[in-house]
Amino acid sequence: MFPQKLDSTLAYDIAKAMVDGFNRHYRLFRTESSRAKHRYETADWHAQQRGQRERIEFYDLRVRECVLRLEREFKAGAQPMEVWQQVKLHYIGLLINHHQPELAETFFNSVSAKILHRSYFHNDFIFVRPAVSTEYIENTESSARPTYLAYYPTRDNLLQTLIEVVRGFDLRREFDDLERDARNVLKVIGPKLDESKWRANFQIQVLSSLFFRNKGAYVVGKIINGFNELPFALPILHNRHGKLVIDTVLHGEDDLSVLFSFARAYFMVDMETPAAYVQFLRSIMPRKPRSEIYNAIGLAKQGKTLFYRDFLYHLRHSTDKFRIAPGIKGMVMLVFDLPSFPYVFKVIRDKFPPQKETTRELIMSKYQLVKQHDRVGRMADSLEYSMVAFPRDRFDDELIEELQRTAPSSLEISDRDGDGNLEVILKHVYIERRMIPLNIYLQEALDARADPRSGEQIERAVVEYGNAIKDLVAANIFPGDMLWKNFGITRNSKVVFYDYDEIEYITDCNFRKVPAPRNEEDEMSGEVWYSVGPRDVFPETFGTFLLGHPAVREVFMRHHADLLEADYWQLHKDRIAAGHVHDIFPYDPAKRFSKMFPREGASTAPVTEAIA
């Protein structure tokens, strides 16, 4: 139970030090996010990528700093329960009128977990549920920008209002022809606004900070006309002349969901009140969980907190059991799922077959690489957890046996509360969005070839698979194991890669052609007759294990035969090594104004070509 009075000055000092630690973290986080604007304006793409990578490490660094301070100044780990009970209450009091209370609560949990024994985790020492509401938080300081800006155009000045919206972000670089681009925006979304039913409250609302990612800046907002709302985003790019252009307009929930996909890098966006940004984004993407939105705007620790709360809620309100996930078993990961929950859980096996020359540490480093890298919409984000407890009675016996057999070092089964209710504790687990494995998707289409639609399904899957690999190549990623089973199909029919234990940087690989056989004996041999280095890759051999079915091979060779050529891979390796940064669009290139309106958009081509 909580104490009836707060009489410990030590508890207050600890709480104040923790708030100070969080404030330092968020101040540095915001500073790094705000620098994205200058890097974008100066086209410093490599610095933008470094900033995105380094910002991910900020949180853990600040947590460690805070833990060290608390131990050094207050011997926090040696304090009794009564003091820690008061610490939390003082901390809540210090969050009144705070603009990031939900993030500060998560920071408190992270610091406490490093200091307190895990036996404390079932009591009131951490924020199991939020204690401070984030509803209607707003920065009321006169000098501060509001969360979003509202514009009220008339029928006659809609074009000028749209130009005013973009100008309002004060980008320090000249536009090629902003009026032309604004007209193109209206050509696309004008028919959806139903101007014949123009309502008195017609308005445009846009979040007051730009969203930066890779080589793009995005205006994000919505158009309100009566009871109708149209979400939109305007990607602003640099053209080949170094001037700014609006490349297209994304509109509707599906377009915005793809832009904020779990398979893309986190945005850099300067926010005083993150909860208000998330609330706005939820209003335009109501099907996207808040946890994914926090992840998308770079606040991954808060995303993890919300995900875990949603997961616990789902467990309380469901009755199905965890099971071994359908599909081909992996050699490195044991994958299981809960049928009613749209995620999969991945545990690293203790031992790997001889062909997998890897270690647990190396596998974890690959997942961290993906976390920090530009995922270009083709690599699923993973949530990484330690010491996760599940009810034992929710586990299928076959799954428990598989865990005990292949990953015993990651498994503990215990009665921590002494009440007879066993728990399964996983010491380390990755959690990812569940997708349809591409091999299963393809096989279903091949098995149903009597149905005319199956041909379209095969075509779409194979073309998307090749596009996914080309996007990864452009992002300097070699997938390693390119088997169909390591890719999945999302709700939006995008192919996404999710098996990272063999990925390498393209620039670290050596792409070679298979040498000509020296003699007839070489030609007839089932063994490799030439030397192969540890990072040698022979693209022409990919077809042997990828293109066994004639229908699949025909589509692949028609669209992606270049992936079987060493020259294709080497060309991209050389360009990346020379400092080239590709454009990879979070939307169909056919939607670009330069494609839709070639005359009006002729000069909107970006600096480099897209890898479609």
N, C-alpha and C positions, 0 to 999 in steps of 0.2 A: 504494500500500500504506500501511497505517496505521503510524505510528512505533512503535518498540519501547519507547520510554520517553516519559513525560510530564514534560518538563523546562521547559516554557514557562510562567512565571507570567503572562505577558500572555494566553496562551490561556485559562488558568483565569479570569482577570479578565473576559475577553470572555464566556465561558460563564456566569459568575455574573451578569453584567449582563443576559444574555438570559433567564436563569431569573427574575431579579428583574422583568424586563419582563413575562414571562408571568404571574407571580404577581400583579402589579398588575392586569393585564387580568382575570384570573379573579376576583379579589376584587371588582372593580367590577361584573363580570358577575353575580356572585352577589348582590351588594347590590341591584342593580336588580331581579333576579328575586324576591328576598325581599320587596321593597316591594309586589309584586303582591297579597299577602295583605291588607295594610292598605287598598290602593285598592279591593279587592273588598269588604272589610267596610264601607267608607264609601260604596260605590256610586259611586265617582269614575271613571266609565267613560271620560271623555275623557282623564284622566291615564293610565288603563290603556292606551289606544290610543297615547298619546305615548310611554309607557315601552316598548311593544313596538317602535315605530319607532326610537327612539333607541338601544335596545340593539343593533340590527343594525349600527349604525355603530361600536360600541365596538372591535371587533377591528382594523379598519384604522387607527383612531386610535392604538391602543397599538403596533401594528407600526411606524408612522411615528415615534412617540416613541422606541421602542427603537433604530431605525436612526439617528436623530439623535444619541442618546447614544453609540452605538458609534463613530460617525464623529468626534464631538467629543472623546471621551475617549481613544479607542484608535486612531483612523485605521484602522478595521477593514478598509475596502476596499483599503488599501495593503499589508495583511499578506500574507506569502508563503504558499504552499500548506502548508508544514510547520506553520505556526501554526494554520491552519484545520483541518488534520487533527486536531490536538490539541484544538481548541475543541470539536469534536463529541464526542470521547471524554470530556473533562471534563464536558460537558453531560449525557452519559448517566450518568456517576457521580453528578451532582447530582440525578438523577431517581429514584434509589433511595429507596424509601419515599414517593415523591411520590404524591398522590392523583389527579392528573390527568395522568399521563405521556404519554398519547396526544395530548392537546390541546397539551401543551408541545412535543412533537416537531413537530407541525404548525406551531406558532408559530415554532420554530427554522427550519423550511423557509421560512416567509413572510419572516422577517427576512433570512435568507441570500440569498433570491432578489432582495431589494432591494439587497444589497451586492455580491454576487459576480457575475462575468460569467457569462452563460449557458453558456459552454463548460465550466464546472465541473459542470454538472448531470448529467453521465454518470458521475461518480465518487462517492467516498464522503463528499462534503461535506454531503449532505442525507440525511434519513431516507426512503429509497425504500421500505423495509419498517420496521415498528416494531421498535425495539431493546429496549424495556422492556415486559414482559408486563403486561396489564391483568387477567389472570385472578385472581379471588379477592381483589382489592384491597378493603379495608374500612377504615373509619375506626375505629381501636381506642381513641381517646381516650374516657375515661370519661364526659365531658360530652356527647359527640356522639350524635346519633340514628343508629341503624343504617340501612342502605339500605331495608330493609323490616321491618315489624312482623308478628309471627305471633300469632294468637289461636287458642285451642283450645276451641271451644264444645262443649257436650253437646247431646243432642236437646232437652233441656228449656230451655236458655238461649240458643238460637241467636238469637232476637229481641234479647235483651238484649246479646248479644255484638256484633251488628250495630250497635246503638245506641252501644255503647262504641267501636267502630271510628270512627264518625263524630265522636263527642264528642272522641276523642283528638286531632283536629286543632285543637282550641281556637279555633274560629271565634268572633270577638267580635261576634256578632250572634245574636239569638234565633231559634230554629226555630219555625215555625208549629205543627207537630205532628210531631216526629221519630218518635215511636212509630208513628203512622199511616203515615208514609212508609216506615219499616222493614218494617211488615207488608205494604205494597204490593210492596216489593222481594222479599219471600219468596213472595208470591203468584205472582210472575213466574218466579223461579228455583227455587222449591221443587220443582216437578215434575222439574227437571233434576238435582237433587242425589241422587235415588234414596235417600231416607232409610231405605228398607227394608234397604239394604245399607250402613248407616253403619259406616265403618271406624274402627279405633282411632286412626289418624293424621289424622282429619278436622281440617282447620285452614283458617283464612282468613289469607292473606298480603296485605298492602297496602304499597305504597311509602310511605315515611314523610313525604313532602312532597306537598301538593296540587298539581295541575296547573291553572294559571289561563290562561284565554284569553277575550278579550272580556268577556262578562258572566257567565261561568260558572266554577265551581271543580269539579274532578273528583277523586274518590277512585279510584285505579287499583289493581287487585289481582287475586287469583285465589283460588278455593276449591278445596282439594285434598281428595279423598276416595278413599283408596287409590291406585290408578293413574290415576284420572280427575281432570282439572283443568278448571275452568270459569273462563275469564278474565271479568272484569267491570269496569265503571266506573260510578260514581254521579255524575251531573251535579247539582250543588247550585246553585240559582238564588235570586234574590230574588223574592218575590211582590209583588202590588200593594200590600200593606200594609207592605212593607219587611222582612218576615220571611223566613227561609231555608226552602227546601223541597228535598227530593230529587225532581227532576222525572221521573226514570225510572230504569231500570237497563238498561245496555247489557251484553250478554253474548255470549260466543263470539268467535272470531277475526275474523269478518267485521265485526261491530259495532265492535270495537276498531280494526280497520284503517281503517275510515271515519273514526273519531274522530281518528286520527293520519295522515290523508290528506295526500299531497303537495300537495293543492289547498287546504289550510287554513293559517292563520297559525300561527306557532311558539308553543309553550307557554312560559309563564313558570313555571319550577319551580326551587326552591332545592336544589342537589345538591352535596354534598361530593365524591362519587365518581361522576362521570358514567358511567364504564364499567360500574359495578355496576347503575345504572339501566337502561342499554341492555341488559345481560345479562338483567335481569328482564323487560323489555319484549319482548325476542326470545323469551322462553319462552312468552309469551302471543300473540305474533304471529310465528310462525316463518317465514312466507313474506315478511315485510317485510325488505328489506335493512337492514343496520346503518346504512348511509349515510343512508337515509331517516329512521331513528329519531333519529340525531344531529341531522338537520335539524329534525325535529319538536320537539325539546326546546331549540331555539334555538342549537345548536352547528353552524352551517352550514358553517364552514370545515373542521371535522372531517368533516362529511358529504361535502364536496367531495374531501377527501383519500381517504376510503374508497371513494367512487365511482370515482375515477380508478384506484385500485389494482385494483378489481374489473374495470374496463374493460380495463386492460392484461392482466390474467389471462385475460379472455375473448378478447382478440385472440390471445394465445398458443395458445389451445385451440380456435380456430375457423379456417375457411378461406374463408368467403364474403367478398364484396366490398361496400364502400360503394357506394351507388347513389343517384340522385335519388329522393326519397321519392315513393311513389304519390300520386295526387290532383292537384288543380288547383294549378299553380304560383303562389306568392305574388309580389306585385309588389315587396315590400320585403325579404323574406327568401328566401334559397336554402336549401331544406330537403333534407337527405339522411339516410339511415339505413343501418344494417347489419342485414339481415333477421333474423339470429340474435340480435340484441341489442334489448331492449325500450325503446329510447330513440331520439329524433331529434336531429339536430344542425342548428342554424340559424345561418347566416352572413348578415350584413347586406350587401345588394347595394351596389355603388358608385353606381349611378344609379337613379332612380325615375321612373316615367312621370309626365306632367304632372298627372294627377289626384291624385297623392300629393304634397302640398305638405309635405315633411318633410325632415329631415336625419339623418345618422348620430347626432349628439349628442342630438337630440330623441328618436329611437327608443330609445337607451340610457337616457335619463331615464325613459321610460315603463316599461321593464323594471325599473328601480330603484324606481319608484313601486309597482309590483305587489309587489316583494320586501318593501317596508316596510308595505304596506297589509294590511288584513284580507281574506284571499282567500275567505272564507266557503264554502269547498268548491267554488268555481266558477272559480278561476283557477289554472292549473298553475304550480307553482314552477319556476324556471329555475336551472340551475347555469351560472355565467358563468366562462369560462376564457380565458386569454391564452397565446399561443405554444404551442399544443398540437401535438405531433408525431405523425404517423401513418405507417406504412409505405406507400410509394408503390404497391407491388405489390398492396395491398389495395383500391385505388381503381379503380372502373370508369372506362374512358377517357372515356365520355360525361360523367361527373360532373366529371372534371378539366377537360374542355373547357368545361363550363358555369361552373365556378369561374373559369377564366381569362378567360372572356368577360364575366361579370357581377360578379365580386368580386375582381379582380386585386390590389387593394390589401391584401386580407386573406390573400393566398396567397403562399407561398414554397415552392419545391421545391429541395432541396439535398442534397448528400452531406456531412453535417456531420462524420461520422467518417472520411471518406476511404476507406471500404471498398467503395465501389461500390453500396451499398444506399441508394437515394434515399428521402428522407422528404418528406411533405407537411406543411408547417407552417402552421397556421391562426393568424393573429395575434389573432383574437377570435372566439369561438363561444359560443352558448348551447346547452345540452343540456336536453331535457325528456322526460318520460315519453311513450312512444308511445301514442296512442289511435286508435280508429277514427274518421276524420273523419265528422262528422254527415251531411254531404251524401251520402257513400258509403253509410252505414248506412241512410239514408232511401231512397236510390235502389234498394238491394237489396230493401228491403221493398216498394217500389212495383212493382218488376219481378216480384215473386213474389206478386202479389195473389191468385192462384188458391189459394195456401196460406192456410188460415184464420188461421194464426199471424201472417201478415204484417200483418193489421189491428191486432193487439195491438202489434206492433213499431212501426208508424207512430204509434199512439196514445201509446205510452210515450215515443218519441223527441220528439214534438212537445210533449207535456205537460212533459217534463223540460227541453226547450229554453226554454219559457216560464218555468218555475220558476227556471232558471239566470239568466235576465235579471232576474227579480224579486229574486232574492237579490243580484245585482250592484247593482241600484237601491238596495236597502236598505243596501248598504255604500258608497253614494255613488259608484258607478262607472257611467259610461255607456260601453258597449262600443265605440261608434263604428261600426265595420263589423260589422253583425249577421248577415252571410250565414252560411248553414249550414256552409260549409266552414271557418269560423273557430272552430268548436266540435267537441269530440270526445266519444266515449263511452268511459267507463272500464270496468274489469273488473266493477265493481259497478253498471253500468248508470246511472251518473251522467253528466250532461252538463256538460262543463267547457270554459271559454273559454281559448284559447291564442294569440290574435293581438292584440298589445297596442299596435301602432303608432298606433292612432287613439283610444285610450281617453282619456276626460276625466272630471273630477269632475262628478257630476250638478249640483252647486251652481254650476259654471262654465258650464252650458249654458242656453240660452234656448229653452224649449219653446213652440212656437206652433201654432195651427191654421192651415191653409191658407186664406188670404183668399178670400172668394167672388169669382168672376170679375166684372169690371166690365161686361162686355158679351159678346155672342155670339162676338166675335173672340177674346177672352181664353179663353173656354170651349173653343173649337176649336183653340187654339194648342198646338203641341207644345213651346213654350218657356215658362219660368217668367215670369209677368207681374208678380210682386211682388218686393220687395226681400228679399234673404237675407243676414243677417249671418254672420260667420265662425263663430259658435257657435250659430247658430239650428238647431233640430231640429224637424222636422215629423212626429210619430209616425204620423199617418194615412197617410203615404206609404210606410211600411214594408211594407205588404201587397203593393205593386207588385212588389218584388223578392224577397219571402219566400214568398208564398202563391199561386204560379202554378198549383200542382196542386190540383184540387178536393178530393182526399182529405185533403191536408195542411191546406188552408184550413178545411175543415169542423171538424177537430179543434181547430185553433188558435182559431177563432172561438168554439167551445163553451167553451174553458177560459181563453183569454188575450186575448179581444177588447179588454180594457181597455188592453193595451199599444199599441193603435193610437189611443189618445186622449191628447191633450196634457194634459188635466186630471189624468190618472193620474200622469204624470211630474212635473207641476208641484206636485201635492200632496206627493209624496215629497221633492221639492227643498225646499219650504217647511218641512217637518217637520225635515229634516236641518239646514237653515240655522238653525232655532230651537233646535238642540242635542239633538234627539231621537236616541237610539241604539236601533236595532231589535234585536230578538232574532232570531237566525238559528241554528237548531238543527243540530248535526252528526248528526242522526238524524231518522227519520220522525216528524213531529208526532203521528201516530197512536199512537206508542209512549209518549207522555206519560201519566203517571198521571191527569192531569185528563181525558184522553180515555178511558183504559181503565177507570178507577174513578171516574166522575163524582161519586158521593156522597163517597167517601173523599178524593178529590183535588180537590174543588170549590174549595178555597181555594189551590190550587197554581198558578193562572194567574200568569205573570210580569207584570212591570210593564207591558210593552207586548206587543202582539200579534205573533205570528211572521209572517214572510213565507214561506209554505209553499214 
